[in-house]
């Protein structure tokens, strides 16, 4: 028998599930929009199965520490690199620029 992945929780006790609706955050809405754009008929960069494979291949500790949309973001980044749309260096450069803008705009106490 093969070892189950961290994502395969079928039959395991995992505690209660919060079934309450919540207003998605701006970040969650943006991640959802990016995923829809990357998978639409015009771009068709990846399939649902590829997205799932990318999420399920996360290191167990990373998977457990990540929230639902953080896992989507992990898949988005991984598939953009895998498909040659962006490189890790390009993503890192853009993230550094965003962080610099954020740090510059943050008021000091």
C-alpha positions as MATLAB code, in Angstrom:
seq = 'XXXXXXXXXXXXXXXXXXXXXXXXXXXXXXXXXXXXXXXXXXXXXXXXXXXXXXXXXXXXXXXXXXXXXXXXXXXXXXXXXXXXXXXXXXXXXXXXXXXXXXXXXXXXX';
ca = [
       0.000    0.000    0.000;
       1.307    3.481   -0.855;
       1.594    6.250    1.691;
      -1.236    8.764    1.529;
      -0.467   12.369    0.686;
      -1.067   15.130    3.203;
      -4.068   16.250    1.134;
      -5.748   12.803    1.358;
      -7.668   13.087    4.619;
     -10.525   10.753    3.758;
     -11.611    8.880    6.866;
      -9.289   10.791    9.215;
     -10.579   12.845   12.107;
      -9.746   16.446   11.284;
     -12.020   18.448   13.543;
     -15.078   20.497   12.682;
     -15.508   22.220    9.342;
     -16.422   25.899    9.391;
     -19.356   26.055    6.974;
     -20.165   29.725    7.517;
     -20.080   32.001    4.512;
     -17.603   34.842    4.636;
     -16.923   37.880    2.518;
     -13.829   37.073    0.438;
     -10.878   39.342    1.089;
      -9.405   41.475   -1.676;
      -6.484   39.028   -1.932;
      -8.854   36.039   -2.227;
     -10.854   37.769   -4.967;
      -7.672   38.612   -6.863;
      -6.343   35.052   -6.626;
      -9.693   33.721   -7.851;
      -9.682   36.194  -10.764;
      -6.124   35.254  -11.763;
      -7.002   31.556  -11.724;
     -10.079   32.161  -13.882;
      -8.074   34.223  -16.361;
      -5.295   31.655  -16.655;
      -7.748   28.819  -17.267;
     -10.219   30.601  -19.569;
     -10.787   29.545  -23.178;
      -8.590   32.334  -24.587;
      -5.468   31.532  -22.533;
      -6.143   27.920  -21.537;
      -2.772   27.709  -19.789;
      -3.636   24.742  -17.603;
      -6.322   22.325  -16.620;
      -7.951   21.715  -13.265;
      -6.002   18.462  -12.961;
      -2.688   20.304  -13.327;
      -3.749   22.787  -10.671;
      -4.688   19.948   -8.338;
      -1.415   18.100   -9.005;
       0.571   21.203   -8.139;
      -1.294   21.725   -4.872;
      -1.066   18.059   -3.902;
       2.690   18.048   -4.505;
       3.303   20.708   -1.843;
       5.554   19.675    1.030;
       3.355   18.389    3.878;
       4.339   21.189    6.272;
       3.709   23.858    3.640;
       0.370   22.298    2.704;
      -0.805   22.135    6.310;
       0.321   25.698    7.071;
      -1.312   27.166    3.953;
      -4.887   28.275    3.705;
      -7.169   27.443    0.790;
      -6.221   30.453   -1.327;
      -2.555   30.215   -0.368;
      -2.584   26.744   -1.938;
      -4.161   28.200   -5.059;
      -1.464   30.876   -5.142;
       1.222   28.202   -4.809;
      -0.313   26.376   -7.786;
      -0.627   29.595   -9.799;
       3.024   30.439   -9.294;
       4.232   26.901   -9.959;
       2.210   26.491  -13.131;
       3.202   29.896  -14.531;
       6.839   28.832  -14.150;
       6.229   25.270  -15.361;
       4.464   26.529  -18.504;
       7.200   29.095  -19.231;
       4.940   32.125  -18.813;
       7.202   33.605  -16.114;
      10.496   32.623  -14.527;
      11.173   32.410  -10.799;
      13.527   35.377  -11.234;
      10.775   37.484  -12.849;
       8.342   36.615  -10.063;
      10.937   37.401   -7.386;
      11.768   40.759   -9.026;
       8.098   41.747   -9.225;
       7.459   40.692   -5.626;
      10.461   42.741   -4.475;
       9.085   45.793   -6.310;
       5.660   45.350   -4.697;
       7.241   44.929   -1.251;
       9.317   48.081   -1.770;
       6.210   50.094   -2.727;
       4.341   48.697    0.280;
       7.212   49.460    2.674;
       7.548   52.996    1.272;
       3.828   53.674    1.752;
       3.642   52.239    5.277;
       3.537   54.998    7.916;
       6.205   54.856   10.600;
       5.188   54.859   14.254;
];
